[in-house]
C-alpha cells in the first residue's frame, strides 16, 4: 500500500507524490508531499 493522506480539496484519501519524511518539533514523525490528483500539498502526521 502506497503512502496516503487526506486531500482537503479532493475530499478523499489520495496517494502522496514526492513524499518526504520529516520530524516535527515535538519529535513525532510525519510525511509531506503533493496530491496525486490535483497537486495540492498534503501532510500526514505519524507515518514515516
N, CA, C, O and CB atoms as a CASP TS submission, in Angstrom:
PFRMAT TS
TARGET T0000
AUTHOR 0000-0000-0000
METHOD Language model
MODEL 1
PARENT N/A
ATOM      1  N   UNK     1       0.846  -1.185   0.000  1.00  0.00           N
ATOM      2  CA  UNK     1       0.000   0.000   0.000  1.00  0.00           C
ATOM      3  C   UNK     1       0.886   1.241   0.000  1.00  0.00           C
ATOM      4  O   UNK     1       1.820   1.347   0.795  1.00  0.00           O
ATOM      5  CB  UNK     1      -0.960   0.002   1.224  1.00  0.00           C
ATOM      6  N   UNK     2       0.594   2.154  -0.875  1.00  0.00           N
ATOM      7  CA  UNK     2       1.394   3.373  -1.004  1.00  0.00           C
ATOM      8  C   UNK     2       1.061   4.345   0.129  1.00  0.00           C
ATOM      9  O   UNK     2       0.039   4.207   0.802  1.00  0.00           O
ATOM     10  CB  UNK     2       1.149   4.044  -2.380  1.00  0.00           C
ATOM     11  N   UNK     3       1.938   5.323   0.327  1.00  0.00           N
ATOM     12  CA  UNK     3       1.651   6.364   1.308  1.00  0.00           C
ATOM     13  C   UNK     3       0.417   7.125   0.879  1.00  0.00           C
ATOM     14  O   UNK     3       0.295   7.520  -0.281  1.00  0.00           O
ATOM     15  CB  UNK     3       2.851   7.321   1.477  1.00  0.00           C
ATOM     16  N   UNK     4      -0.494   7.330   1.806  1.00  0.00           N
ATOM     17  CA  UNK     4      -1.705   8.060   1.502  1.00  0.00           C
ATOM     18  C   UNK     4      -1.948   9.119   2.561  1.00  0.00           C
ATOM     19  O   UNK     4      -1.524   8.985   3.709  1.00  0.00           O
ATOM     20  CB  UNK     4      -2.900   7.112   1.401  1.00  0.00           C
ATOM     21  N   UNK     5      -2.644  10.179   2.151  1.00  0.00           N
ATOM     22  CA  UNK     5      -3.036  11.245   3.061  1.00  0.00           C
ATOM     23  C   UNK     5      -4.384  11.774   2.598  1.00  0.00           C
ATOM     24  O   UNK     5      -4.814  11.491   1.479  1.00  0.00           O
ATOM     25  CB  UNK     5      -1.962  12.384   3.112  1.00  0.00           C
ATOM     26  N   UNK     6      -5.053  12.543   3.454  1.00  0.00           N
ATOM     27  CA  UNK     6      -6.345  13.122   3.104  1.00  0.00           C
ATOM     28  C   UNK     6      -6.126  14.451   2.401  1.00  0.00           C
ATOM     29  O   UNK     6      -5.441  15.330   2.923  1.00  0.00           O
ATOM     30  CB  UNK     6      -7.232  13.306   4.359  1.00  0.00           C
ATOM     31  N   UNK     7      -6.710  14.597   1.212  1.00  0.00           N
ATOM     32  CA  UNK     7      -6.635  15.856   0.468  1.00  0.00           C
ATOM     33  C   UNK     7      -7.916  16.635   0.736  1.00  0.00           C
ATOM     34  O   UNK     7      -9.007  16.148   0.442  1.00  0.00           O
ATOM     35  CB  UNK     7      -6.434  15.605  -1.073  1.00  0.00           C
ATOM     36  N   UNK     8      -7.799  17.826   1.284  1.00  0.00           N
ATOM     37  CA  UNK     8      -8.973  18.623   1.606  1.00  0.00           C
ATOM     38  C   UNK     8      -9.645  19.186   0.371  1.00  0.00           C
ATOM     39  O   UNK     8     -10.841  19.478   0.400  1.00  0.00           O
ATOM     40  CB  UNK     8      -8.596  19.744   2.528  1.00  0.00           C
ATOM     41  N   UNK     9      -8.907  19.342  -0.708  1.00  0.00           N
ATOM     42  CA  UNK     9      -9.503  19.851  -1.944  1.00  0.00           C
ATOM     43  C   UNK     9     -10.304  18.755  -2.653  1.00  0.00           C
ATOM     44  O   UNK     9     -11.409  19.005  -3.136  1.00  0.00           O
ATOM     45  CB  UNK     9      -8.409  20.401  -2.880  1.00  0.00           C
ATOM     46  N   UNK    10      -9.748  17.544  -2.714  1.00  0.00           N
ATOM     47  CA  UNK    10     -10.440  16.408  -3.342  1.00  0.00           C
ATOM     48  C   UNK    10     -11.476  15.791  -2.408  1.00  0.00           C
ATOM     49  O   UNK    10     -12.401  15.119  -2.863  1.00  0.00           O
ATOM     50  CB  UNK    10      -9.428  15.340  -3.766  1.00  0.00           C
ATOM     51  N   UNK    11     -11.326  16.017  -1.115  1.00  0.00           N
ATOM     52  CA  UNK    11     -12.176  15.442  -0.068  1.00  0.00           C
ATOM     53  C   UNK    11     -12.139  13.921  -0.049  1.00  0.00           C
ATOM     54  O   UNK    11     -13.169  13.262   0.099  1.00  0.00           O
ATOM     55  CB  UNK    11     -13.601  15.906  -0.249  1.00  0.00           C
ATOM     56  N   UNK    12     -10.935  13.372  -0.201  1.00  0.00           N
ATOM     57  CA  UNK    12     -10.768  11.930  -0.108  1.00  0.00           C
ATOM     58  C   UNK    12      -9.296  11.608   0.126  1.00  0.00           C
ATOM     59  O   UNK    12      -8.433  12.482   0.040  1.00  0.00           O
ATOM     60  CB  UNK    12     -11.289  11.229  -1.388  1.00  0.00           C
ATOM     61  N   UNK    13      -9.020  10.322   0.427  1.00  0.00           N
ATOM     62  CA  UNK    13      -7.638   9.865   0.604  1.00  0.00           C
ATOM     63  C   UNK    13      -7.000   9.694  -0.761  1.00  0.00           C
ATOM     64  O   UNK    13      -7.593   9.112  -1.669  1.00  0.00           O
ATOM     65  CB  UNK    13      -7.579   8.534   1.410  1.00  0.00           C
ATOM     66  N   UNK    14      -5.789  10.206  -0.895  1.00  0.00           N
ATOM     67  CA  UNK    14      -5.066  10.132  -2.166  1.00  0.00           C
ATOM     68  C   UNK    14      -3.639   9.676  -1.913  1.00  0.00           C
ATOM     69  O   UNK    14      -3.142   9.774  -0.791  1.00  0.00           O
ATOM     70  CB  UNK    14      -5.079  11.500  -2.893  1.00  0.00           C
ATOM     71  N   UNK    15      -2.982   9.181  -2.945  1.00  0.00           N
ATOM     72  CA  UNK    15      -1.570   8.815  -2.862  1.00  0.00           C
ATOM     73  C   UNK    15      -0.718  10.074  -2.779  1.00  0.00           C
ATOM     74  O   UNK    15      -1.048  11.102  -3.370  1.00  0.00           O
ATOM     75  CB  UNK    15      -1.150   7.952  -4.078  1.00  0.00           C
ATOM     76  N   UNK    16       0.387   9.979  -2.034  1.00  0.00           N
ATOM     77  CA  UNK    16       1.302  11.107  -1.893  1.00  0.00           C
ATOM     78  C   UNK    16       2.393  10.990  -2.951  1.00  0.00           C
ATOM     79  O   UNK    16       3.055   9.958  -3.059  1.00  0.00           O
ATOM     80  CB  UNK    16       1.919  11.157  -0.461  1.00  0.00           C
ATOM     81  N   UNK    17       2.576  12.056  -3.731  1.00  0.00           N
ATOM     82  CA  UNK    17       3.631  12.125  -4.739  1.00  0.00           C
ATOM     83  C   UNK    17       4.782  12.923  -4.137  1.00  0.00           C
ATOM     84  O   UNK    17       4.547  13.889  -3.411  1.00  0.00           O
ATOM     85  CB  UNK    17       3.114  12.778  -6.082  1.00  0.00           C
ATOM     86  N   UNK    18       6.015  12.536  -4.426  1.00  0.00           N
ATOM     87  CA  UNK    18       7.219  13.204  -3.895  1.00  0.00           C
ATOM     88  C   UNK    18       7.197  13.245  -2.369  1.00  0.00           C
ATOM     89  O   UNK    18       7.450  14.290  -1.769  1.00  0.00           O
ATOM     90  CB  UNK    18       7.334  14.640  -4.455  1.00  0.00           C
ATOM     91  N   UNK    19       6.895  12.112  -1.745  1.00  0.00           N
ATOM     92  CA  UNK    19       6.808  12.035  -0.285  1.00  0.00           C
ATOM     93  C   UNK    19       8.165  12.263   0.358  1.00  0.00           C
ATOM     94  O   UNK    19       9.181  11.734  -0.092  1.00  0.00           O
ATOM     95  CB  UNK    19       6.247  10.682   0.147  1.00  0.00           C
ATOM     96  N   UNK    20       8.161  13.062   1.423  1.00  0.00           N
ATOM     97  CA  UNK    20       9.372  13.346   2.188  1.00  0.00           C
ATOM     98  C   UNK    20       9.088  13.081   3.656  1.00  0.00           C
ATOM     99  O   UNK    20       8.076  13.541   4.185  1.00  0.00           O
ATOM    100  CB  UNK    20       9.853  14.812   1.968  1.00  0.00           C
ATOM    101  N   UNK    21       9.969  12.348   4.314  1.00  0.00           N
ATOM    102  CA  UNK    21       9.835  12.116   5.750  1.00  0.00           C
ATOM    103  C   UNK    21      10.376  13.325   6.496  1.00  0.00           C
ATOM    104  O   UNK    21      11.470  13.805   6.200  1.00  0.00           O
ATOM    105  CB  UNK    21      10.580  10.820   6.183  1.00  0.00           C
ATOM    106  N   UNK    22       9.616  13.813   7.452  1.00  0.00           N
ATOM    107  CA  UNK    22      10.028  14.953   8.266  1.00  0.00           C
ATOM    108  C   UNK    22       9.783  14.612   9.735  1.00  0.00           C
ATOM    109  O   UNK    22       9.036  13.689  10.059  1.00  0.00           O
ATOM    110  CB  UNK    22       9.256  16.254   7.852  1.00  0.00           C
ATOM    111  N   UNK    23      10.421  15.366  10.601  1.00  0.00           N
ATOM    112  CA  UNK    23      10.213  15.225  12.033  1.00  0.00           C
ATOM    113  C   UNK    23       9.708  16.555  12.570  1.00  0.00           C
ATOM    114  O   UNK    23      10.301  17.602  12.308  1.00  0.00           O
ATOM    115  CB  UNK    23      11.522  14.782  12.758  1.00  0.00           C
ATOM    116  N   UNK    24       8.613  16.513  13.321  1.00  0.00           N
ATOM    117  CA  UNK    24       8.042  17.724  13.892  1.00  0.00           C
ATOM    118  C   UNK    24       8.880  18.191  15.086  1.00  0.00           C
ATOM    119  O   UNK    24       9.756  17.465  15.556  1.00  0.00           O
ATOM    120  CB  UNK    24       6.578  17.484  14.316  1.00  0.00           C
ATOM    121  N   UNK    25       8.609  19.395  15.570  1.00  0.00           N
ATOM    122  CA  UNK    25       9.363  19.951  16.692  1.00  0.00           C
ATOM    123  C   UNK    25       9.294  19.063  17.930  1.00  0.00           C
ATOM    124  O   UNK    25      10.257  18.978  18.692  1.00  0.00           O
ATOM    125  CB  UNK    25       8.848  21.336  17.028  1.00  0.00           C
ATOM    126  N   UNK    26       8.149  18.398  18.131  1.00  0.00           N
ATOM    127  CA  UNK    26       7.996  17.564  19.316  1.00  0.00           C
ATOM    128  C   UNK    26       8.554  16.155  19.118  1.00  0.00           C
ATOM    129  O   UNK    26       8.424  15.314  20.008  1.00  0.00           O
ATOM    130  CB  UNK    26       6.538  17.484  19.698  1.00  0.00           C
ATOM    131  N   UNK    27       9.175  15.882  17.960  1.00  0.00           N
ATOM    132  CA  UNK    27       9.818  14.607  17.709  1.00  0.00           C
ATOM    133  C   UNK    27       8.964  13.575  17.000  1.00  0.00           C
ATOM    134  O   UNK    27       9.448  12.481  16.711  1.00  0.00           O
ATOM    135  CB  UNK    27      10.269  14.050  18.970  1.00  0.00           C
ATOM    136  N   UNK    28       7.711  13.887  16.710  1.00  0.00           N
ATOM    137  CA  UNK    28       6.844  12.930  16.028  1.00  0.00           C
ATOM    138  C   UNK    28       7.180  12.873  14.541  1.00  0.00           C
ATOM    139  O   UNK    28       7.487  13.899  13.935  1.00  0.00           O
ATOM    140  CB  UNK    28       5.362  13.302  16.228  1.00  0.00           C
ATOM    141  N   UNK    29       7.124  11.683  13.951  1.00  0.00           N
ATOM    142  CA  UNK    29       7.388  11.561  12.518  1.00  0.00           C
ATOM    143  C   UNK    29       6.182  11.996  11.701  1.00  0.00           C
ATOM    144  O   UNK    29       5.046  11.906  12.167  1.00  0.00           O
ATOM    145  CB  UNK    29       7.768  10.124  12.165  1.00  0.00           C
ATOM    146  N   UNK    30       6.423  12.464  10.491  1.00  0.00           N
ATOM    147  CA  UNK    30       5.351  12.885   9.594  1.00  0.00           C
ATOM    148  C   UNK    30       5.820  12.725   8.149  1.00  0.00           C
ATOM    149  O   UNK    30       7.008  12.546   7.882  1.00  0.00           O
ATOM    150  CB  UNK    30       4.926  14.359   9.881  1.00  0.00           C
ATOM    151  N   UNK    31       4.868  12.792   7.230  1.00  0.00           N
ATOM    152  CA  UNK    31       5.171  12.710   5.808  1.00  0.00           C
ATOM    153  C   UNK    31       4.481  13.867   5.106  1.00  0.00           C
ATOM    154  O   UNK    31       3.315  14.160   5.371  1.00  0.00           O
ATOM    155  CB  UNK    31       4.723  11.343   5.208  1.00  0.00           C
ATOM    156  N   UNK    32       5.215  14.529   4.201  1.00  0.00           N
ATOM    157  CA  UNK    32       4.605  15.599   3.427  1.00  0.00           C
ATOM    158  C   UNK    32       4.890  15.368   1.955  1.00  0.00           C
ATOM    159  O   UNK    32       5.872  14.720   1.593  1.00  0.00           O
ATOM    160  CB  UNK    32       5.126  16.985   3.878  1.00  0.00           C
ATOM    161  N   UNK    33       4.025  15.903   1.117  1.00  0.00           N
ATOM    162  CA  UNK    33       4.185  15.744  -0.317  1.00  0.00           C
ATOM    163  C   UNK    33       3.055  16.443  -1.042  1.00  0.00           C
ATOM    164  O   UNK    33       2.481  17.404  -0.529  1.00  0.00           O
ATOM    165  CB  UNK    33       4.236  14.265  -0.700  1.00  0.00           C
ATOM    166  N   UNK    34       2.727  15.959  -2.248  1.00  0.00           N
ATOM    167  CA  UNK    34       1.661  16.564  -3.028  1.00  0.00           C
ATOM    168  C   UNK    34       0.617  15.523  -3.402  1.00  0.00           C
ATOM    169  O   UNK    34       0.913  14.330  -3.467  1.00  0.00           O
ATOM    170  CB  UNK    34       2.224  17.228  -4.283  1.00  0.00           C
ATOM    171  N   UNK    35      -0.589  15.975  -3.645  1.00  0.00           N
ATOM    172  CA  UNK    35      -1.704  15.123  -4.043  1.00  0.00           C
ATOM    173  C   UNK    35      -1.453  14.596  -5.451  1.00  0.00           C
ATOM    174  O   UNK    35      -1.027  15.343  -6.331  1.00  0.00           O
ATOM    175  CB  UNK    35      -3.050  15.897  -3.975  1.00  0.00           C
ATOM    176  N   UNK    36      -1.716  13.316  -5.660  1.00  0.00           N
ATOM    177  CA  UNK    36      -1.502  12.698  -6.972  1.00  0.00           C
ATOM    178  C   UNK    36      -2.529  13.164  -7.998  1.00  0.00           C
ATOM    179  O   UNK    36      -2.291  13.045  -9.200  1.00  0.00           O
ATOM    180  CB  UNK    36      -1.550  11.182  -6.851  1.00  0.00           C
ATOM    181  N   UNK    37      -3.663  13.690  -7.550  1.00  0.00           N
ATOM    182  CA  UNK    37      -4.731  14.056  -8.483  1.00  0.00           C
ATOM    183  C   UNK    37      -4.715  15.521  -8.900  1.00  0.00           C
ATOM    184  O   UNK    37      -4.915  15.832 -10.074  1.00  0.00           O
ATOM    185  CB  UNK    37      -6.054  13.740  -7.874  1.00  0.00           C
ATOM    186  N   UNK    38      -4.476  16.437  -7.938  1.00  0.00           N
ATOM    187  CA  UNK    38      -4.551  17.854  -8.307  1.00  0.00           C
ATOM    188  C   UNK    38      -3.336  18.687  -7.912  1.00  0.00           C
ATOM    189  O   UNK    38      -3.304  19.885  -8.192  1.00  0.00           O
ATOM    190  CB  UNK    38      -5.756  18.453  -7.690  1.00  0.00           C
ATOM    191  N   UNK    39      -2.342  18.091  -7.274  1.00  0.00           N
ATOM    192  CA  UNK    39      -1.117  18.823  -6.954  1.00  0.00           C
ATOM    193  C   UNK    39      -1.145  19.638  -5.692  1.00  0.00           C
ATOM    194  O   UNK    39      -0.199  20.377  -5.419  1.00  0.00           O
ATOM    195  CB  UNK    39      -0.791  19.704  -8.050  1.00  0.00           C
ATOM    196  N   UNK    40      -2.207  19.531  -4.906  1.00  0.00           N
ATOM    197  CA  UNK    40      -2.310  20.251  -3.640  1.00  0.00           C
ATOM    198  C   UNK    40      -1.326  19.644  -2.641  1.00  0.00           C
ATOM    199  O   UNK    40      -1.059  18.443  -2.684  1.00  0.00           O
ATOM    200  CB  UNK    40      -3.769  20.202  -3.084  1.00  0.00           C
ATOM    201  N   UNK    41      -0.783  20.473  -1.736  1.00  0.00           N
ATOM    202  CA  UNK    41       0.097  19.957  -0.691  1.00  0.00           C
ATOM    203  C   UNK    41      -0.723  19.121   0.294  1.00  0.00           C
ATOM    204  O   UNK    41      -1.816  19.515   0.701  1.00  0.00           O
ATOM    205  CB  UNK    41       0.827  21.120   0.045  1.00  0.00           C
ATOM    206  N   UNK    42      -0.179  17.969   0.665  1.00  0.00           N
ATOM    207  CA  UNK    42      -0.816  17.119   1.670  1.00  0.00           C
ATOM    208  C   UNK    42       0.212  16.787   2.750  1.00  0.00           C
ATOM    209  O   UNK    42       1.418  16.820   2.505  1.00  0.00           O
ATOM    210  CB  UNK    42      -1.393  15.815   1.024  1.00  0.00           C
ATOM    211  N   UNK    43      -0.281  16.468   3.942  1.00  0.00           N
ATOM    212  CA  UNK    43       0.565  16.261   5.096  1.00  0.00           C
ATOM    213  C   UNK    43      -0.063  15.192   5.967  1.00  0.00           C
ATOM    214  O   UNK    43      -1.266  15.223   6.227  1.00  0.00           O
ATOM    215  CB  UNK    43       0.771  17.572   5.882  1.00  0.00           C
ATOM    216  N   UNK    44       0.747  14.245   6.420  1.00  0.00           N
ATOM    217  CA  UNK    44       0.228  13.189   7.288  1.00  0.00           C
ATOM    218  C   UNK    44       1.138  13.043   8.494  1.00  0.00           C
ATOM    219  O   UNK    44       2.345  12.853   8.349  1.00  0.00           O
ATOM    220  CB  UNK    44       0.109  11.843   6.526  1.00  0.00           C
ATOM    221  N   UNK    45       0.558  13.132   9.681  1.00  0.00           N
ATOM    222  CA  UNK    45       1.315  13.005  10.928  1.00  0.00           C
ATOM    223  C   UNK    45       1.313  11.538  11.350  1.00  0.00           C
ATOM    224  O   UNK    45       0.301  10.847  11.225  1.00  0.00           O
ATOM    225  CB  UNK    45       0.711  13.913  12.054  1.00  0.00           C
ATOM    226  N   UNK    46       2.444  11.076  11.846  1.00  0.00           N
ATOM    227  CA  UNK    46       2.527   9.753  12.429  1.00  0.00           C
ATOM    228  C   UNK    46       2.904   8.637  11.479  1.00  0.00           C
ATOM    229  O   UNK    46       2.766   7.467  11.835  1.00  0.00           O
ATOM    230  CB  UNK    46       1.257   9.430  13.038  1.00  0.00           C
ATOM    231  N   UNK    47       3.368   8.948  10.298  1.00  0.00           N
ATOM    232  CA  UNK    47       3.809   7.888   9.371  1.00  0.00           C
ATOM    233  C   UNK    47       5.150   8.282   8.798  1.00  0.00           C
ATOM    234  O   UNK    47       5.332   9.395   8.307  1.00  0.00           O
ATOM    235  CB  UNK    47       2.767   7.651   8.224  1.00  0.00           C
ATOM    236  N   UNK    48       6.078   7.363   8.867  1.00  0.00           N
ATOM    237  CA  UNK    48       7.406   7.689   8.358  1.00  0.00           C
ATOM    238  C   UNK    48       7.858   6.692   7.358  1.00  0.00           C
ATOM    239  O   UNK    48       8.960   6.812   6.823  1.00  0.00           O
ATOM    240  CB  UNK    48       8.400   7.774   9.465  1.00  0.00           C
TER
END
